[in-house]
Amino acid sequence: METQVKNSDVTFLKKYGLKDTVAHRNLSGEELQKITVEKNMGVETENGTLAVNTGKFTGRSPQDRFLVKDDYTRDKVWWGKINKPISPDNFDRLYERVTAYLSGKELYVHDGYVGAYPEYRLDVRTIAEYPWSAFFVKNMFLRLNEEELEDFNEDWLVVCAPGYIEQDPEKYGLRQGNFSILNFSRKIALVGGSAYTGEIKKGIFSALNLILPVERNVLPMHCSANVGKDGDTAIFFGLSGTGKTTLSADPDRKLIGDDEHGWTEENIIFNFEGGCYAKVIDLTEEKEPDIFRAIKPGAMLENVIFRKNSREVDFEDSSITQNTRVSYPIDHIENIQQPSYAENPTDIFFLTCDAFGVLPPVSRLTPGQAAYHFISGYTAKVAGTEAGIHEPVPSFSACFGEPFMPLHPTVYGEMLSKKMTEANVKVWLINTGWSGGPYGVGSRIKLKYTRAMISAILEGQLENVDFKVHPIFGLYMPVSCPGVPAETLDPINTWDNKGAYIQKAIQLAHSFHLNFEKFAGQASRQILGGGPLIDEHHHLEEHF
């Protein structure tokens, strides 16, 4: 379906300040792919999947993300290095400069929506300079039928101009020539100077992460979710490399979504998106069958390299970036929940890859601990690969998604704590990292054990087992779990040197305390009590 709006049309793009444009509206994926290839902006792989190169930016540029500071946002947003302010005047002038740049060009317009639960739907119109940006949005946002497209009126507008680079950034309050800006009063997401498609996705979801809690009492979550045969819903939070995508892909459960969800007052968990945006570095069919098989016509690969003299993708090649990606509509996955929402959340999993090897592989959290660990958003990064460097680095990202959260993390933490208490949801901390010692000494916890723990929890098999309290972190560790060796459930048992374990555990506990200092002023007593019981000044001999 192609509609061309000619220069004389005053009712469509002109209202956005765009003049003399030809707008291709709501083209099919096939048409957008064909145009992309014809314009030498992308190529097709051996199986017909579109592959593009996003240019200078192969990831988001968080230092160039701004929120317009005005009457709507001034007292709501957690201003700082994550949420940087820009004035309404500077936004208006930049918008005029971008629309002047886009005027006279061929543009690609996509109409869709985000929020799979009808009551919380947000209609989004995207005006893109590049055809493959529109292709990405078609994959990632929820899709409308012909009738809905005819009567479409957007709630939010995305304007994406990768070719526009601001030559005088300081004049407009920018750091450099590229920018990603949200204006909550004008309801516009403006992206300039970067072709990385994640800027569009994360821009709109950052907007939802403010609008939904403030206006609708819905908790937005950077998580995956699936639902069992009995309608029980599980939620998986976790930063990159913790197993969020892998563990939520379960042959016995239907996938609701893999990245962005809302939790309503009625205890409905709904997907924000209509697709998935997955990393593909080192991808194999054996490791990630769902993602591997989703890479087919209708999907779009970013920044991948082909094997020599072929159109076969070499997924191990990171010469452009480690952050190689694919976007695809969610129906490229077989076992999905349709529509993308479900009721009755029963269990929440916080996934952490603890490279220090001190956190238990599975533990149950109290409401206070759940809020504390949610606000902390801990995982550990393995240090570089130079000889002799084996020391992990703690990494904290508030709410397991700090770069996308406009409100103070304690707002989301308090909401989570309240919702889990009201819905009687159990929260579990799952360590998918190391056991028996830190990275370089111990070994990674086996995926089959982690899957066994999650299955046991979802099947109610840990409801009647005994738990014991970890003396440093205060976590409740089960003493047995089907399919998992009992001695591995208390991490100290797996270390040869118990003293080294205690020392390393105190070191990590201290990192938690230090990280939490910036939240302490706005956290309740219950949340503050959810942290590690101990810091480096305590003597532990009596506990072990």
C-alpha positions in Angstrom: 0.0 0.0 0.0 1.8 3.1 -1.2 0.4 6.6 -0.8 2.5 9.5 -2.2 1.6 12.9 -0.8 2.8 15.5 -3.3 4.2 18.9 -2.7 0.8 20.6 -3.0 -0.6 18.6 -0.1 -1.1 21.0 2.9 -2.9 18.7 5.3 -0.3 16.0 5.9 3.4 16.7 6.4 3.1 20.5 6.2 1.5 20.5 9.7 4.8 19.2 11.0 6.8 22.0 9.4 7.9 19.9 6.5 7.7 21.4 3.0 8.0 20.1 -0.5 8.3 16.5 0.6 7.2 13.2 -0.9 5.9 11.0 1.8 5.8 7.2 1.4 3.2 6.2 4.0 2.9 2.8 5.7 4.8 0.9 3.0 5.0 -2.9 3.5 8.2 -4.4 4.8 8.9 -5.8 1.3 8.6 -2.3 -0.3 10.9 -0.7 2.3 13.4 -3.5 1.9 13.4 -3.1 -1.9 13.9 0.7 -1.7 16.7 0.3 0.9 18.5 -2.1 -1.5 17.9 0.0 -4.6 19.3 3.1 -2.8 22.4 1.1 -1.8 21.6 1.6 1.8 21.5 -2.1 2.6 22.0 -5.6 1.2 20.2 -8.9 1.4 21.8 -11.9 3.1 21.8 -15.4 1.5 18.3 -16.1 2.9 16.8 -12.7 1.9 17.1 -10.9 5.2 17.9 -7.2 5.0 21.2 -6.1 6.5 22.2 -2.5 7.1 25.1 -0.6 8.5 24.1 2.1 11.0 27.3 4.2 10.3 29.2 6.1 13.0 26.9 5.1 15.8 26.5 1.3 16.5 24.9 1.9 19.9 23.0 4.5 21.8 24.8 7.7 22.7 23.6 8.2 26.3 25.5 11.5 26.8 23.6 13.0 24.0 20.1 12.2 25.3 18.1 15.1 26.6 14.7 15.8 28.1 13.0 19.2 27.7 12.8 20.8 31.1 9.5 22.6 31.3 6.4 22.8 33.6 5.5 19.1 32.9 8.9 17.6 33.6 10.6 20.1 36.0 9.5 18.5 39.3 9.0 15.0 38.1 12.3 14.0 36.4 15.4 12.8 38.2 17.8 15.3 36.6 21.5 14.4 36.4 23.9 12.7 34.1 21.3 10.2 32.9 18.4 12.7 32.4 20.0 15.9 31.0 17.9 19.0 30.6 17.4 21.1 27.5 15.3 24.3 27.3 12.0 24.4 25.4 13.4 27.3 23.2 16.5 25.2 22.2 14.2 22.3 21.4 11.9 24.4 19.3 14.8 25.9 17.3 16.4 22.5 16.8 13.1 21.1 15.6 12.8 23.9 13.1 16.3 23.2 11.8 15.7 19.5 11.5 12.4 20.0 9.6 14.1 22.5 7.3 16.8 19.9 6.6 14.2 17.2 5.8 12.0 19.5 3.7 12.3 18.7 0.0 13.3 15.1 0.6 11.6 11.7 0.2 10.5 10.7 3.6 9.1 7.4 5.0 6.1 7.6 7.4 5.1 4.7 9.6 2.0 4.7 11.8 1.8 2.2 14.7 1.3 2.0 18.4 3.0 0.8 21.6 1.3 -0.9 24.6 -0.4 -4.2 23.7 -3.1 -3.8 26.4 -5.8 -1.6 24.7 -6.4 0.7 27.7 -2.8 1.9 27.7 -2.1 2.1 24.0 -0.1 5.0 22.7 -0.4 5.8 18.9 3.0 6.8 17.4 3.7 8.3 14.0 7.3 8.1 12.8 8.7 10.3 10.1 12.1 8.9 8.9 14.7 10.1 6.6 15.9 6.6 5.8 13.6 3.7 4.5 15.2 1.2 6.8 14.5 3.3 9.9 10.8 2.9 9.0 11.4 -0.8 8.4 12.8 -1.1 12.0 9.8 0.8 13.5 7.4 -1.5 11.5 9.1 -4.5 13.2 9.4 -3.0 16.7 6.1 -1.2 17.2 2.7 -2.8 17.2 1.0 -2.9 13.8 -2.4 -1.5 12.8 -4.9 -2.8 10.3 -6.0 -0.8 7.2 -9.1 0.7 8.9 -7.1 1.9 11.9 -4.5 3.5 9.5 -7.2 5.5 7.7 -8.4 7.2 10.9 -4.9 7.5 12.5 -4.1 10.4 14.8 -0.8 10.2 16.7 -0.4 10.6 20.5 3.4 11.0 19.9 5.5 11.9 17.0 9.0 10.6 16.2 11.2 12.6 13.8 14.3 10.7 12.8 17.0 12.5 10.7 20.3 10.6 10.9 21.8 12.8 8.2 21.3 16.0 10.2 24.3 16.9 12.2 24.1 20.2 14.2 27.2 22.3 13.2 26.9 24.7 16.2 25.9 22.3 19.1 26.8 24.6 22.0 24.4 27.3 20.7 21.5 24.8 21.3 22.6 23.3 24.6 24.0 20.2 23.0 27.3 18.4 23.6 28.0 17.5 20.0 26.2 17.3 16.6 24.0 14.3 17.3 21.1 14.2 19.8 18.1 12.3 21.0 15.5 14.6 22.7 12.1 13.9 24.3 9.6 16.8 24.6 6.7 15.7 26.9 4.7 18.8 26.3 4.8 18.7 22.5 4.9 14.9 22.6 7.8 14.7 20.2 10.9 12.4 20.1 13.6 14.1 18.0 16.6 12.1 16.8 19.3 13.7 14.8 22.8 12.7 13.7 22.6 9.0 14.6 21.2 6.2 12.5 21.3 3.7 15.3 17.8 2.5 15.4 17.8 1.8 19.2 17.6 5.6 19.7 14.0 5.5 18.3 13.0 2.4 20.3 14.5 3.6 23.6 13.2 7.2 23.1 9.6 6.1 22.9 10.0 3.7 25.8 11.7 6.3 27.9 8.6 8.4 27.3 6.4 5.6 28.5 8.6 5.1 31.6 7.5 8.6 32.7 4.0 8.8 31.4 2.7 5.4 32.7 3.7 5.7 36.4 2.8 9.4 36.6 -0.5 9.4 34.7 -1.7 5.8 34.8 -0.2 4.2 37.9 1.3 1.5 35.7 4.8 0.3 36.6 7.1 0.2 33.4 9.7 -2.5 33.5 12.8 -3.3 31.5 12.2 -7.0 31.5 11.1 -10.1 29.6 8.0 -12.0 30.5 6.3 -15.4 29.7 3.1 -17.2 30.7 2.5 -20.8 31.6 -0.3 -23.2 30.6 -2.3 -22.3 33.8 -2.1 -18.5 33.1 0.7 -17.8 35.6 3.0 -15.0 34.5 6.8 -14.8 35.2 8.9 -11.6 34.8 12.6 -11.6 34.2 14.7 -8.5 34.9 18.4 -8.5 34.0 21.1 -6.5 32.4 23.0 -7.5 29.3 24.6 -10.9 29.6 22.6 -12.2 32.5 20.3 -14.6 30.5 17.1 -12.5 30.3 16.3 -13.6 26.7 17.6 -17.1 27.1 15.7 -17.9 30.3 12.4 -16.4 29.2 12.5 -18.5 26.1 10.9 -21.7 27.5 9.3 -24.4 25.3 6.6 -25.0 28.0 5.7 -21.3 28.3 4.5 -18.6 25.9 6.6 -15.5 25.4 4.8 -12.2 26.1 7.8 -10.1 25.2 11.5 -9.9 25.6 12.4 -6.3 26.7 9.7 -3.8 27.8 6.5 -4.4 29.8 4.0 -2.6 32.0 2.3 -3.9 35.2 -1.2 -2.5 35.7 -3.4 -2.0 38.8 -5.4 -5.0 37.6 -2.2 -7.1 37.6 -2.0 -7.4 33.9 1.5 -7.7 32.4 1.6 -6.2 28.9 4.3 -5.9 26.3 5.1 -2.4 25.0 6.4 -3.7 21.7 5.5 -5.6 18.6 8.9 -7.1 18.0 12.3 -8.0 19.4 15.7 -6.3 19.1 18.2 -9.0 19.9 22.0 -9.1 20.1 23.4 -11.5 17.5 27.1 -11.6 18.4 28.3 -15.2 18.5 24.8 -16.3 17.7 24.3 -20.0 17.0 21.1 -22.1 16.4 22.2 -24.4 19.2 22.6 -21.6 21.8 19.6 -19.4 20.8 17.3 -21.3 18.4 14.4 -18.8 18.6 16.5 -15.8 17.7 18.5 -17.7 15.0 15.3 -18.9 13.3 13.7 -15.5 13.5 16.4 -14.1 11.1 14.5 -14.4 7.8 12.8 -12.0 5.4 11.0 -9.4 7.4 13.8 -9.2 9.9 16.6 -6.6 9.7 20.3 -7.2 10.7 22.5 -4.3 11.8 26.3 -4.0 11.5 27.0 -7.7 10.7 29.8 -8.9 8.5 29.6 -11.5 5.7 32.0 -14.4 5.2 34.4 -13.8 2.4 32.9 -13.8 -1.1 29.4 -14.7 0.2 26.2 -13.3 1.7 26.5 -15.6 4.6 26.6 -13.8 8.0 29.6 -14.4 10.2 28.0 -13.9 13.6 31.4 -14.2 15.4 32.8 -11.2 13.5 32.7 -8.1 15.7 34.9 -5.9 13.5 32.2 -3.2 13.3 30.9 -3.7 16.8 30.2 -6.2 19.6 26.6 -4.8 19.5 25.5 -6.5 16.3 21.7 -6.7 16.3 18.5 -8.0 14.6 15.0 -6.6 14.8 12.1 -8.8 13.9 8.3 -8.9 14.4 7.4 -10.9 17.5 5.5 -13.4 15.3 8.8 -14.6 14.0 9.0 -16.5 17.3 6.7 -19.6 17.4 5.7 -19.9 21.0 4.1 -16.5 21.7 1.2 -15.1 23.7 -1.3 -13.4 21.4 -2.2 -10.6 22.1 1.0 -9.8 24.1 -0.4 -9.6 27.6 -1.4 -11.9 30.5 -2.7 -11.7 34.0 -1.7 -13.2 37.4 2.0 -12.4 37.9 3.3 -15.1 40.3 7.1 -14.8 40.2 9.7 -12.2 39.4 13.3 -13.1 38.7 16.2 -10.7 39.1 19.0 -12.1 37.0 22.6 -11.2 37.9 25.8 -12.5 36.5 27.9 -12.3 39.7 31.5 -12.7 38.5 32.7 -12.5 42.1 31.1 -15.9 42.7 29.6 -15.0 46.1 25.9 -14.6 45.6 23.7 -17.7 46.0 22.5 -19.3 42.7 18.9 -18.8 43.9 17.4 -16.9 46.8 14.0 -15.6 47.8 13.6 -11.9 48.6 11.4 -10.0 51.1 9.5 -6.9 49.7 12.2 -4.6 51.2 15.0 -6.7 49.6 13.2 -6.9 46.3 12.9 -3.1 46.2 16.6 -2.7 47.3 17.9 -5.1 44.6 15.6 -3.7 42.0 16.9 -0.1 42.7 20.5 -1.4 42.8 20.2 -3.4 39.5 23.5 -5.3 40.1 25.5 -7.5 37.8 29.3 -7.8 37.3 31.4 -7.3 34.2 34.3 -9.5 33.6 37.5 -7.4 33.3 39.4 -7.2 30.0 41.3 -10.2 28.6 44.8 -9.0 29.3 47.0 -11.7 30.9 46.7 -11.7 34.7 43.6 -9.5 34.9 40.9 -11.6 36.4 39.3 -9.1 38.7 35.5 -8.6 38.0 34.0 -5.1 38.1 30.6 -4.5 39.8 28.1 -2.8 37.6 24.9 -1.2 38.9 22.0 0.1 36.7 19.0 1.3 38.7 15.8 -0.7 38.0 17.8 -2.8 35.6 17.4 0.0 33.0 18.7 3.2 34.5 19.5 4.9 31.1 15.7 4.8 30.2 14.2 5.8 33.6 13.2 9.5 33.8 11.9 9.3 37.4 13.9 8.8 40.6 14.6 5.0 40.9 12.9 4.9 44.3 9.6 5.8 42.6 9.8 2.6 40.6 11.1 0.6 43.6 8.2 1.7 45.8 5.7 0.8 43.0 7.3 -2.6 42.6 7.3 -3.3 46.3 3.6 -2.3 46.6 2.5 -4.3 43.6 4.3 -7.4 44.6 2.8 -7.3 48.1 -0.7 -6.6 46.8 -0.5 -9.4 44.2 1.4 -11.8 46.5 4.2 -12.2 44.0 7.4 -13.9 45.0 10.7 -12.3 44.0 13.8 -14.3 43.5 17.4 -13.4 42.9 19.1 -15.7 40.4 22.9 -15.7 40.0 23.7 -16.9 36.5 27.4 -16.0 37.1 30.2 -17.8 38.9 30.4 -20.5 41.7 33.4 -21.9 43.5 35.4 -18.8 43.2 35.4 -15.6 41.1 35.9 -15.3 37.4 39.3 -17.0 36.5 39.1 -19.3 39.5 35.6 -20.7 39.8 33.2 -21.8 37.0 30.0 -20.4 35.5 26.9 -21.9 37.0 25.5 -24.5 34.6 22.6 -23.3 32.5 20.8 -26.6 33.2 20.9 -25.9 37.0 19.6 -22.3 36.5 16.7 -23.7 34.3 16.0 -26.3 37.0 15.8 -23.7 39.7 13.4 -21.5 37.6 11.2 -24.5 36.7 11.1 -25.6 40.4 10.0 -22.2 41.4 7.3 -21.9 38.7 6.0 -25.4 39.5 5.8 -24.5 43.2 8.4 -27.0 44.3 10.3 -24.6 46.6 7.2 -23.6 48.6 7.7 -26.3 51.3 11.5 -26.5 51.5 13.5 -25.0 54.3 15.4 -21.8 53.7 18.5 -20.4 55.6 19.6 -16.8 55.7 22.9 -15.7 54.1 24.9 -14.0 56.9 26.3 -11.2 54.8 23.5 -10.5 52.2 20.5 -11.5 54.3 19.1 -13.5 51.4 16.9 -16.6 51.9 18.6 -19.6 50.3 16.7 -22.9 49.8 18.5 -25.9 51.3 17.3 -28.1 48.5 16.1 -27.8 44.9 15.1 -30.5 42.4 17.7 -31.1 39.8 20.4 -29.0 41.6 23.2 -30.4 43.8 22.3 -29.3 47.3 25.8 -28.3 48.3 25.9 -25.7 45.5 22.9 -23.8 46.9 25.0 -22.1 49.6 27.9 -20.5 47.7 30.5 -20.8 50.5 30.3 -24.6 50.2 31.7 -24.4 46.7 34.8 -22.4 47.6 38.0 -24.3 48.7 39.1 -21.2 50.7 36.3 -20.2 53.0 38.2 -17.1 54.3 38.6 -15.9 50.7 34.9 -16.3 50.2 34.1 -14.2 53.2 36.5 -11.5 52.2 35.1 -11.4 48.6 31.5 -11.4 49.9 32.2 -8.4 52.2 33.9 -6.6 49.3 30.8 -7.0 47.2 28.5 -6.1 50.1 30.5 -2.9 50.5 30.0 -2.1 46.8 26.3 -2.4 47.2 26.3 0.0 50.2 28.5 2.5 48.4 26.3 2.4 45.3 23.1 2.8 47.3 24.3 6.0 49.1 22.9 8.2 46.2 19.4 6.7 46.8 19.4 6.7 50.6 17.8 10.1 51.0 14.6 9.1 49.2 14.4 5.4 50.1 12.0 4.2 52.8 13.3 2.4 55.9 11.9 -0.9 54.5 14.0 -0.5 51.4 17.1 0.5 53.2 16.7 -2.5 55.4 16.8 -4.7 52.3 20.5 -4.3 51.7 23.4 -6.5 52.8 23.4 -7.0 56.6 27.1 -6.4 56.9 29.8 -4.2 55.7 33.6 -4.5 55.9 33.7 -3.4 59.6 31.8 -6.4 60.9 33.5 -9.5 62.3 32.0 -12.6 60.7 33.6 -15.6 62.5 30.5 -16.3 64.6 28.4 -16.5 61.4 30.3 -19.3 59.7 
